[in-house]
Every structure is written in structure tokens, then in C-alpha cells.
Amino acid sequence: MRIRSVLALPAAAAALLLAVPQSGSAAAGSARPAAAAQPAKCADRSVVVRAHRAADPRVLHISVTNRSARTCTVDRIPTVVFGDLDGAALPVPAGDSGPYPLGAGRTAYAAVRTIADPADPEARRVGSISVSADPARFGRSFTARELGAGDAVLVWEPVTTWWRPSQAAADRQLRRLS
């Protein structure tokens, strides 16, 4: 079995090399459309992250605003962590990170359900949350009081929507879970 895998690798590499158009070949001059360039990632100083408790005490509303003069990208899934607990809110729908273009002066919104049932005996209490528009960069921390949640945010199996163009769209996405 080991010999087959060793032989398969050079064969696959040769097939890949033959499939790539060489410079000066007819394929290189074909009229294939060029891939659109993705806007650059938003600089930390060009975005403002906000958060507050929604009318439903189990939900937080978060937003990110691009203050720059150009479109830039944030991660399509906000990163929301709770105090010193391990892990972050899980995205709904499930998915991988990817770029979310945010136009100049535009705001994107997400909804975070921190806990399904406030009476859940497994509930944890945290004094703050941190929100980032890009997991590779620093975000902003909010105390429970700044969020309008009193002394603590109740958390158990939190979920977050992807960024949406309006708060209503984010809330609709979150309601589909219930």
C-alpha cells in the first residue's frame, strides 16, 4: 500500500502540472474572466464594534461599523466570547470563516442568544463579553452593566448569527432556531 501512495503523488502532481496553462499557450490567451479582487481586511482603527442587550434578556445585539472611506472586509462570523469561559458563541447557520464586505460608512448587525432558558441550572454568569469582527484581531469588551444586563450575563450554549445588513435580519435568523 505504501508503494501505491508514493507512486500516486507524482502522478497527481504531473496531472496537475499538465492542467495548468503554460505562459504563451493558447489557453493562457483565452478570454476567461479574472477573479474579482477581494477588498482588504478592515483595519482595527476603521471599525467600531457596539453591543447591548435586546428587549429579550436572552439576546444581545452587536454591530460593526466601517468608518473608513473604502469598502473593507470583516469575518462573516462575529467572534463573541464570554468572560473567562472557554470557547465562543457558535455560528448559526453553521459555517466557516470567510470575508464579509462592509461598505464605507456601513454597519453590519448580528444577534447573539446567550442562553435558551434563564432558569437552566447549568447557566454560567459572566461579568463581561468580548466581541470581535475578526478573530485574528482585537475586539472590544463590554461589561454586563454596559450591555444593560445588570451584574452578570447568563450564558449556556450561546449562538450567534452571521453579520447581516440589518438588525431585523439578524433577529429573524436567530428566531429560526427557536
Contact map, one row per residue, 1 for C-alpha under 8 A:
1111100000000000000000000000000000000000000000000000000000000000000000000000000000000000000000000000000000000000000000000000000000000000000000000000000000000000000000000000000000
1111110000000000000000000000000000000000000000000000000000000000000000000000000000000000000000000000000000000000000000000000000000000000000000000000000000000000000000000000000000
1111111000000000000000000000000000000000000000000000000000000000000000000000000000000000000000000000000000000000000000000000000000000000000000000000000000000000000000000000000000
1111111100000000000000000000000000000000000000000000000000000000000000000000000000000000000000000000000000000000000000000000000000000000000000000000000000000000000000000000000000
1111111110000000000000000000000000000000000000000000000000000000000000000000000000000000000000000000000000000000000000000000000000000000000000000000000000000000000000000000000000
0111111111000000000000000000000000000000000000000000000000000000000000000000000000000000000000000000000000000000000000000000000000000000000000000000000000000000000000000000000000
0011111111100000000000000000000000000000000000000000000000000000000000000000000000000000000000000000000000000000000000000000000000000000000000000000000000000000000000000000000000
0001111111110000000000000000000000000000000000000000000000000000000000000000000000000000000000000000000000000000000000000000000000000000000000000000000000000000000000000000000000
0000111111111000000000000000000000000000000000000000000000000000000000000000000000000000000000000000000000000000000000000000000000000000000000000000000000000000000000000000000000
0000011111111100000000000000000000000000000000000000000000000000000000000000000000000000000000000000000000000000000000000000000000000000000000000000000000000000000000000000000000
0000001111111110000000000000000000000000000000000000000000000000000000000000000000000000000000000000000000000000000000000000000000000000000000000000000000000000000000000000000000
0000000111111111000000000000000000000000000000000000000000000000000000000000000000000000000000000000000000000000000000000000000000000000000000000000000000000000000000000000000000
0000000011111111100000000000000000000000000000000000000000000000000000000000000000000000000000000000000000000000000000000000000000000000000000000000000000000000000000000000000000
0000000001111111110000000000000000000000000000000000000000000000000000000000000000000000000000000000000000000000000000000000000000000000000000000000000000000000000000000000000000
0000000000111111111000000000000000000000000000000000000000000000000000000000000000000000000000000000000000000000000000000000000000000000000000000000000000000000000000000000000000
0000000000011111111100000000000000000000000000000000000000000000000000000000000000000000000000000000000000000000000000000000000000000000000000000000000000000000000000000000000000
0000000000001111111100000000000000000000000000000000000000000000000000000000000000000000000000000000000000000000000000000000000000000000000000000000000000000000000000000000000000
0000000000000111111110000000000000000000000000000000000000000000000000000000000000000000000000000000000000000000000000000000000000000000000000000000000000000000000000000000000000
0000000000000011111110000000000000000000000000000000000000000000000000000000000000000000000000000000000000000000000000000000000000000000000000000000000000000000000000000000000000
0000000000000001111111000000000000000000000000000000000000000000000000000000000000000000000000000000000000000000000000000000000000000000000000000000000000000000000000000000000000
0000000000000000011111101011000000000000000000000000000000000000000000000000000000000000000000000000000000000000000000000000000000000000000000000000000000000000000000000000000000
0000000000000000000111111011000000000000000000000000000000000000000000000000000000000000000000000000000000000000000000000000000000000000000000000000000000000000000000000000000000
0000000000000000000011111001000000000000000000000000000000000000000000000000000000000000000000000000000000000000000000000000000000000000000000000000000000000000000000000000000000
0000000000000000000001111101100000000000000000000000000000000000000000000000000000000000000000000000000000000000000000000000000000000000000000000000000000000000000000000000000000
0000000000000000000011111111100000000000000000000000000000000000000000000000000000000000000000000000000000000000000000000000000000000000000000000000000000000000000000000000000000
0000000000000000000000011111110000000000000000000000000000000000000000000000000000000000000000000000000000000000000000000000000000000000000000000000000000000000000000000000000000
0000000000000000000011001111110000000000000000000000000000000000000000000000000000000000000000000000000000000000000000000000000000000000000000000000000000000000000000000000000000
0000000000000000000011111111110000000000000000000000000000000000000000000000000000000000000000000000000000000000000000000000000000000000000000000000000000000000000000000000000000
0000000000000000000000011111111000000000000000000000000000000000000000000000000000000000000000000000000000000000000000000000000000000000000000000000000000000000000000000000000000
0000000000000000000000000111111100000000000000000000000000000000000000000000000000000000000000000000000000000000000000000000000000000000000000000000000000000000000000000000000000
0000000000000000000000000000111110000000000000000000000000000000000000000000000000000000000000000000000000000000000000000000000000000000000000000000000000000000000000000000000000
0000000000000000000000000000011111000000000000000000000000000000000000000000000000000000000000000000000000000000000000000000000000000000000000000000000000000000000000000000000000
0000000000000000000000000000001111100000000000000000000000000000000000000000000000000000000000000000000000000000000000000000000000000000000000000000000000000000000000000000000000
0000000000000000000000000000000111110000000000000000000000000000000000000000000000000000000000000000000000000000000000000000000000000000000000000000000000000000000000000000000000
0000000000000000000000000000000011111000000000000000000000000000000000000000000000000000000000000000000000000000000000000000000000000000000000000000000000000000000000000000000000
0000000000000000000000000000000001111100000000000000000000000000000000000000000000000000000000000000000000000000000000000000000000000000000000000000000000000000000000000000000000
0000000000000000000000000000000000111110000000000000000000000000000000000000000000000000000000000000000000000000000000000000000000000000000000000000000000000000000000000000000000
0000000000000000000000000000000000011111000000000000000000000000000000000000000000000000000000000000000000000000000000000000000000000000000000000000000000000000000000000000000000
0000000000000000000000000000000000001111100000000000000000000000000000111000000000000000000000000000100000000000000000000000000000000000000000000000000000000000000000000000000000
0000000000000000000000000000000000000111110000000000000000000000000000111000000000000000000000000000000000000000000000000000000000000000000000000000000000000000000000000000000000
0000000000000000000000000000000000000011111000000000000000000000000000011100000000000000000000000000000000000000000000000000000000000000000000000000000000000000000000000000000000
0000000000000000000000000000000000000001111101100000000000000000010000011100000000000000000000000000000000000000000000000000000000000000000000000000000000000000000000000000000000
0000000000000000000000000000000000000000111111100000000000000000000000000000000000000000000000000000000000000000000000000000000000000000000000000000000000000000000000000000000000
0000000000000000000000000000000000000000011111100000000000000000000000000000000000000000000000000000000000000000000000000000000000000000110000000000000000000000000000000000000000
0000000000000000000000000000000000000000001111110000000000000000000000000000000000000000000000000000000000000000000000000000000000000000000000000000000000000000000000000000000000
0000000000000000000000000000000000000000011111110000000000000000011100000000000000000000000000000000000000000000000000000000000000000000000000000000000000000000000000000000000000
0000000000000000000000000000000000000000011111111000000000000001111100000000000000000000000000000000000000000000000000000000000000000000000000000000000000000000000000000000000000
0000000000000000000000000000000000000000000011111100000000000001111000000000000000000000000000000000000000000000000000000000000000000000000000000000000000000000000000000000000000
0000000000000000000000000000000000000000000000111110000000000111100000000000000000000000000000000000000000000000000000000000000000111000001100000000000000000000000000000000000000
0000000000000000000000000000000000000000000000011111000000000111000000000000000000000000000000000000000000000000000000000000000000000000000000000000000000000000000000000000000000
0000000000000000000000000000000000000000000000001111100000011110000000000000000000000000000000000000000000000000000000000000000000000000000001000010000000000000000000000000000000
0000000000000000000000000000000000000000000000000111110000011100000000000000000000000000000000000000000000000000000000000000000000000000000000000111000000000000000000000000000000
0000000000000000000000000000000000000000000000000011111110111000000000000000000000000000000000000000000000000000000000000000000000000000000000000011100000000000000000000000000000
0000000000000000000000000000000000000000000000000001111111111000000000000000000000000000000000000000000000000000000000000000000000000000000000000000000000000000000000000000000000
0000000000000000000000000000000000000000000000000000111110100000000000000000000000000000000000000000000000000000000000000000000000000000000000000000000000000000000000000000000000
0000000000000000000000000000000000000000000000000000111111100000000000000000000000000000000000000000000000000000000000000000000000000000000000000000000000000000000000000000000000
0000000000000000000000000000000000000000000000000000111111110000000000000000000000000000000000000000000000000000000000000000000000000000000000000000100000000000000000000000000000
0000000000000000000000000000000000000000000000000000010111110000000000000000000000000000000000000000000000000000111111000000000000000000000000000000000001000000000000000000000000
0000000000000000000000000000000000000000000000000000111111111000000000000000000000000000000000000000000000000011111000000000000000000000000000000000000000000000000000000000000000
0000000000000000000000000000000000000000000000000011110011111100000000000000000000000000000000000000000000000011110000000000000000000000000000000010000000000000000000000000000000
0000000000000000000000000000000000000000000000000011110000111110000000000000000000000000000000000000000000001111000000000000000000000000000000000000000000000000000000100000000000
0000000000000000000000000000000000000000000000001111000000011111000000000000000000000000000000000000000000001111000000000000000000100000000000000000000000000000000000000000000000
0000000000000000000000000000000000000000000000001110000000001111100000000000000000000000000000000000000000111100000000000000000000000000000000000000000000000000000000000000000000
0000000000000000000000000000000000000000000000111100000000000111110000000000000000000000000000000000000000111000000000000000000000001000000000000000000000000000000000000000000000
0000000000000000000000000000000000000000000000111000000000000011111000000000000000000000000000000000010011110000000000000000000000000000000000000000000000000000000000000000000000
0000000000000000000000000000000000000000010001110000000000000001111100110000000000000000000000000000011111100000000000000000000000000000000000000000000000000000000000000000000000
0000000000000000000000000000000000000000000001110000000000000000111110000000000000000000000000000000000111000000000000000000000000000000000000000000000000000000000000000000000000
0000000000000000000000000000000000000000000001100000000000000000011111100000000000000000000000000000000110000000000000000000000000000000000000000000000000000000000000000000000000
0000000000000000000000000000000000000000000000000000000000000000001111100000000000000000000000000000000110000000000000000000000000000000000000000000000000000000000000000000000000
0000000000000000000000000000000000000000000000000000000000000000000111110000000000000000000000000000001100000000000000000000000000000000000000000000000000000000000000000000000000
0000000000000000000000000000000000000011000000000000000000000000010111111000000000000000000000000000111100000000000000000000000000000000000000000000000000000000000000000000000000
0000000000000000000000000000000000000011110000000000000000000000010001111100000000000000000000000000111100000000000000000000000000000000000000000000000000000000000000000000000000
0000000000000000000000000000000000000011110000000000000000000000000000111110000000000000000000000011110000000000000000000000000000000000000000000000000000000000000000000000000000
0000000000000000000000000000000000000000110000000000000000000000000000011111000000000000000000000011110000000000000000000000000000001100000000000000000000000000000000000000000000
0000000000000000000000000000000000000000000000000000000000000000000000001111110000000000000000001111000000000000000000000000000000001110000000000000000000000000000000000000000000
0000000000000000000000000000000000000000000000000000000000000000000000000111110000000000000000001111000000000000000000000000000000001000000000000000000000000000011000000000000000
0000000000000000000000000000000000000000000000000000000000000000000000000011111000000000001000011100000000000000000000000000000000001100000000000000000000000001111000000000000000
0000000000000000000000000000000000000000000000000000000000000000000000000011111100000000000000000000000000000100000000000000000000111110000000000000000000000001111000000000000000
0000000000000000000000000000000000000000000000000000000000000000000000000000111110000001100000000000000000000000000000000000000001111110000000000000000000000000000000000000000000
0000000000000000000000000000000000000000000000000000000000000000000000000000011111000001100000000000000000000000000000000000000011110000000000000000000000000001000000000000000000
0000000000000000000000000000000000000000000000000000000000000000000000000000001111101111100000000000000000000000000000000000000011100000000000000000000000000000000000000000000000
0000000000000000000000000000000000000000000000000000000000000000000000000000000111111101000000000000000000000000000000000000010111000000000000000000000000100000000000000000000000
0000000000000000000000000000000000000000000000000000000000000000000000000000000011111000000000000000000000000000000000000000011111000000000000000000000000000000000000000000000000
0000000000000000000000000000000000000000000000000000000000000000000000000000000001111100000000000000000000000000000000000000010000000000000000000000000000000000000000000000000000
0000000000000000000000000000000000000000000000000000000000000000000000000000000011111110000000000000000000000000000000000000000000000000000000000000000000000000000000000000000000
0000000000000000000000000000000000000000000000000000000000000000000000000000000011011111000000000000000000000000000000000000000000000000000000000000000000000000000000000000000000
0000000000000000000000000000000000000000000000000000000000000000000000000000000010001111100000000000000000000000000000000000000000000000000000000000000000000000000000000000000000
0000000000000000000000000000000000000000000000000000000000000000000000000000001111000111110000000000000000000000000000000000000000000000000000000000000000000100000000000000000000
0000000000000000000000000000000000000000000000000000000000000000000000000000001110000011111000000000000000000001010000000000000000000000000000000000000000001111000000000000000000
0000000000000000000000000000000000000000000000000000000000000000000000000000000000000001111101000000000000000000000000000000000000000000000000000000000000001111000000000000000000
0000000000000000000000000000000000000000000000000000000000000000000000000000100000000000111111100000000000000000000000000000000000000000000000000000000000000011110000000000000000
0000000000000000000000000000000000000000000000000000000000000000000000000000000000000000011111100000000000000000000000000000000000000000000000000000000000000011110000000000110000
0000000000000000000000000000000000000000000000000000000000000000000000000000000000000000001111100000000000000000000000000000000000000000000000000000000000000000110000000000000000
0000000000000000000000000000000000000000000000000000000000000000000000000000000000000000011111110000000000000000000000000000000000000000000000000000000000000000000000000000000000
0000000000000000000000000000000000000000000000000000000000000000000000000000000000000000001111111000000000000000000000000000000000000000000000000000000000000000000000000000000000
0000000000000000000000000000000000000000000000000000000000000000000000000000100000000000000001111100000000000000000000000000000000000000000000000000000000000000000000000000000000
0000000000000000000000000000000000000000000000000000000000000000000000000011100000000000000000111110000000000000000000000000000000000000000000000000000000000000000000000000000000
0000000000000000000000000000000000000000000000000000000000000000000000000011100000000000000000011111000000000000000000000000000000000000000000000000000000000000000000000000000000
0000000000000000000000000000000000000000000000000000000000000000000000001111000000000000000000001111100000000000000000000000000000000000000000000000000000000000000000000000000000
0000000000000000000000000000000000000000000000000000000000000000000000001111000000000000000000000111110000000000000000000000000000000000000000000000000000000000001000000000000000
0000000000000000000000000000000000000010000000000000000000000000000000111100000000000000000000000011111000000000000000000000000000000000000000000000000000000000000000000000000000
0000000000000000000000000000000000000000000000000000000000000000110000111100000000000000000000000001111101110000000000000000000000000000000000000000000000000000000000000000000000
0000000000000000000000000000000000000000000000000000000000000000010001110000000000000000000000000000111111100000000000000000000000000000000000000000000000000000000000000000000000
0000000000000000000000000000000000000000000000000000000000000000011111110000000000000000000000000000011111000000000000000000000000000000000000000000000000000000000000000000000000
0000000000000000000000000000000000000000000000000000000000000000111110000000000000000000000000000000001111100000000000000000000000000000000000000000000000000000000000000000000000
0000000000000000000000000000000000000000000000000000000000000000111000000000000000000000000000000000011111110000000000000000000000000000000000000000000000000000000000000000000000
0000000000000000000000000000000000000000000000000000000000000011110000000000000000000000000000000000011011111000000000000000000000000000000000000000000000000000000010000000000000
0000000000000000000000000000000000000000000000000000000000000011100000000000000000000000000000000000010001111100000000000000000000000000000000000000000000000000001111100000000000
0000000000000000000000000000000000000000000000000000000000001111000000000000000000000000000000000000000000111110000000000000000000000000000000000000000000000000001111100100000000
0000000000000000000000000000000000000000000000000000000000001110000000000000010000000000000000000000000000011111000000000000000000000000000000000000000000000001111100100110000000
0000000000000000000000000000000000000000000000000000000000111100000000000000000000000000000000000000000000001111100000000000000000000000000000000000000000000001100000100110010000
0000000000000000000000000000000000000000000000000000000000111100000000000000000000000000100000000000000000000111110000000000000000000000000000000000000000000111100000000000010000
0000000000000000000000000000000000000000000000000000000001110000000000000000000000000000000000000000000000000011111100000000000000000000000000000000000000000111000000000000010000
0000000000000000000000000000000000000000000000000000000001110000000000000000000000000000100000000000000000000001111100000000000000000000000000000000000011111110000000000000000000
0000000000000000000000000000000000000000000000000000000001100000000000000000000000000000000000000000000000000000111111000010000000000000000000000000000001111100000000000000000000
0000000000000000000000000000000000000000000000000000000001000000000000000000000000000000000000000000000000000000111111000000000000000000000000000000000000011000000000000000000000
0000000000000000000000000000000000000000000000000000000001000000000000000000000000000000000000000000000000000000001111110000000000000000000000000000000000000000000000000000000000
0000000000000000000000000000000000000000000000000000000001000000000000000000000000000000000000000000000000000000001111110010000000000000000000000000000001000000000000000000000000
0000000000000000000000000000000000000000000000000000000000000000000000000000000000000000000000000000000000000000000011111010000000000000000000000000000000000000000000000000000000
0000000000000000000000000000000000000000000000000000000000000000000000000000000000000000000000000000000000000000000011111110000000000000000000000000000000000000000000000000000000
0000000000000000000000000000000000000000000000000000000000000000000000000000000000000000000000000000000000000000000000111110000000000000000000000000000000000000000000000000000000
0000000000000000000000000000000000000000000000000000000000000000000000000000000000000000000000000000000000000000000000011111000000000000000000000000000000010000000000000000000000
0000000000000000000000000000000000000000000000000000000000000000000000000000000000000000000000000000000000000000001001111111100000000000000000000000000001110000000000000000000000
0000000000000000000000000000000000000000000000000000000000000000000000000000000000000000000000000000000000000000000000000111110000000000000000000000000001110000000000000000000000
0000000000000000000000000000000000000000000000000000000000000000000000000000000000000000000000000000000000000000000000000011111000000000000000000000000111100000000000000000000000
0000000000000000000000000000000000000000000000000000000000000000000000000000000001110000000000000000000000000000000000000001111110000000000000010000000111100000000000000000000000
0000000000000000000000000000000000000000000000000000000000000000000000000000000000100000000000000000000000000000000000000000111110000000000000110000001110000000000000000000000000
0000000000000000000000000000000000000000000000000000000000000000000000000000000001100000000000000000000000000000000000000000011111000000000011110000000110000000000000000000000000
0000000000000000000000000000000000000000000000000000000000000000000000000000000111100000000000000000000000000000000000000000011111100000000011110000000000000000000000000000000000
0000000000000000000000000000000000000000000000000000000000000000000000000000001111100000000000000000000000000000000000000000000111110000001111000000000000000000000000000000000000
0000000000000000000000000000000000000000000000001000000000000100000000000000011110000000000000000000000000000000000000000000000011111000001110000000000000000000000000000000000000
0000000000000000000000000000000000000000000000001000000000000000000000000000011100000000000000000000000000000000000000000000000001111110111100000000000000000000000000000000000000
0000000000000000000000000000000000000000000000001000000000000001000000000111111000000000000000000000000000000000000000000000000000111110101000000000000000000000000000000000000000
0000000000000000000000000000000000000000000000000000000000000000000000000110111000000000000000000000000000000000000000000000000000011111111000000000000000000000000000000000000000
0000000000000000000000000000000000000000000000000000000000000000000000000010011000000000000000000000000000000000000000000000000000011111110000000000000000000000000000000000000000
0000000000000000000000000000000000000000000000000000000000000000000000000000000000000000000000000000000000000000000000000000000000000111110000000000000000000000000000000000000000
0000000000000000000000000000000000000000000100000000000000000000000000000000000000000000000000000000000000000000000000000000000000011111111000000000000000000000000000000000000000
0000000000000000000000000000000000000000000100000000000000000000000000000000000000000000000000000000000000000000000000000000000000010111111100000000000000000000000000000000000000
0000000000000000000000000000000000000000000000001000000000000000000000000000000000000000000000000000000000000000000000000000000001111100111110000000000000000000000000000000000000
0000000000000000000000000000000000000000000000001000000000000000000000000000000000000000000000000000000000000000000000000000000001110000011111000000000000000000000000000000000000
0000000000000000000000000000000000000000000000000000000000000000000000000000000000000000000000000000000000000000000000000000000111100000001111100000000000000000000000000000000000
0000000000000000000000000000000000000000000000000010000000000000000000000000000000000000000000000000000000000000000000000000000111000000000111110110000000000000000000000000000000
0000000000000000000000000000000000000000000000000000000000000000000000000000000000000000000000000000000000000000000000000000001110000000000011111110000000000000000000000000000000
0000000000000000000000000000000000000000000000000000000000000000000000000000000000000000000000000000000000000000000000000000011110000000000001111111111110000000000000000000000000
0000000000000000000000000000000000000000000000000000000000000000000000000000000000000000000000000000000000000000000000000000000000000000000000111111111100000000000000000000000000
0000000000000000000000000000000000000000000000000001000000000000000000000000000000000000000000000000000000000000000000000000000000000000000001111111100000000000000000000000000000
0000000000000000000000000000000000000000000000000011100000010000000000000000000000000000000000000000000000000000000000000000000000000000000001111111110000000000000000000000000000
0000000000000000000000000000000000000000000000000001100000000000000000000000000000000000000000000000000000000000000000000000000000000000000000011111110000000000000000000000000000
0000000000000000000000000000000000000000000000000000100010000000000000000000000000000000000000000000000000000000000000000000000000000000000000011111111110000000000000000000000000
0000000000000000000000000000000000000000000000000000000000000000000000000000000000000000000000000000000000000000000000000000000000000000000000011011111110000000000000000000000000
0000000000000000000000000000000000000000000000000000000000000000000000000000000000000000000000000000000000000000000000000000001000000000000000011000111110000000000000000000000000
0000000000000000000000000000000000000000000000000000000000000000000000000000000000000000000000000000000000000000000000000000111100000000000000011000111111000000000000000000000000
0000000000000000000000000000000000000000000000000000000000000000000000000000000000000000000000000000000000000000010000000000111100000000000000010000111111100000000000000000000000
0000000000000000000000000000000000000000000000000000000001000000000000000000000000000000000000000000000000000000011001000011110000000000000000000000000111110000000000000000000000
0000000000000000000000000000000000000000000000000000000000000000000000000000000001000000000000000000000000000000011000000011110000000000000000000000000011111100000000000000000000
0000000000000000000000000000000000000000000000000000000000000000000000000000000000000000000000000000000000000000011100000111000000000000000000000000000001111100000000000000000000
0000000000000000000000000000000000000000000000000000000000000000000000000000000000000000110000000000000000000000011100000000000000000000000000000000000000111110000000000000000000
0000000000000000000000000000000000000000000000000000000000000000000000000000000000000001110000000000000000000001111000000000000000000000000000000000000000111111000000000000000000
0000000000000000000000000000000000000000000000000000000000000000000000000000000000000000111100000000000000000001110000000000000000000000000000000000000000001111100000000000000000
0000000000000000000000000000000000000000000000000000000000000000000000000000110100000000111100000000000000000111100000000000000000000000000000000000000000000111110000000000010000
0000000000000000000000000000000000000000000000000000000000000000000000000000110000000000001110000000000000000111000000000000000000000000000000000000000000000011111100000100110000
0000000000000000000000000000000000000000000000000000000000000000000000000001110000000000001110000000000000000100000000000000000000000000000000000000000000000001111100000100000000
0000000000000000000000000000000000000000000000000000000000000000000000000001110000000000000000000001000000011100000000000000000000000000000000000000000000000000111110000100000000
0000000000000000000000000000000000000000000000000000000000000000000000000000000000000000000000000000000000011100000000000000000000000000000000000000000000000000111111101100000000
0000000000000000000000000000000000000000000000000000000000000000000000000000000000000000000000000000000000111000000000000000000000000000000000000000000000000000001111101100000000
0000000000000000000000000000000000000000000000000000000000000000000000000000000000000000000000000000000000011000000000000000000000000000000000000000000000000000000111111100000000
0000000000000000000000000000000000000000000000000000000000001000000000000000000000000000000000000000000000011110000000000000000000000000000000000000000000000000000111111110000000
0000000000000000000000000000000000000000000000000000000000000000000000000000000000000000000000000000000000000000000000000000000000000000000000000000000000000000000001111111000000
0000000000000000000000000000000000000000000000000000000000000000000000000000000000000000000000000000000000000000000000000000000000000000000000000000000000000000000111111111100000
0000000000000000000000000000000000000000000000000000000000000000000000000000000000000000000000000000000000001110000000000000000000000000000000000000000000000000111111111111110000
0000000000000000000000000000000000000000000000000000000000000000000000000000000000000000000000000000000000000110000000000000000000000000000000000000000000000000000000111111111000
0000000000000000000000000000000000000000000000000000000000000000000000000000000000000000000000000000000000000000000000000000000000000000000000000000000000000000000000011111111100
0000000000000000000000000000000000000000000000000000000000000000000000000000000000000000000100000000000000000000000000000000000000000000000000000000000000000000100000001111111110
0000000000000000000000000000000000000000000000000000000000000000000000000000000000000000000100000000000000000011100000000000000000000000000000000000000000000001100000000111111111
0000000000000000000000000000000000000000000000000000000000000000000000000000000000000000000000000000000000000000000000000000000000000000000000000000000000000000000000000011111111
0000000000000000000000000000000000000000000000000000000000000000000000000000000000000000000000000000000000000000000000000000000000000000000000000000000000000000000000000001111111
0000000000000000000000000000000000000000000000000000000000000000000000000000000000000000000000000000000000000000000000000000000000000000000000000000000000000000000000000000111111
0000000000000000000000000000000000000000000000000000000000000000000000000000000000000000000000000000000000000000000000000000000000000000000000000000000000000000000000000000011111
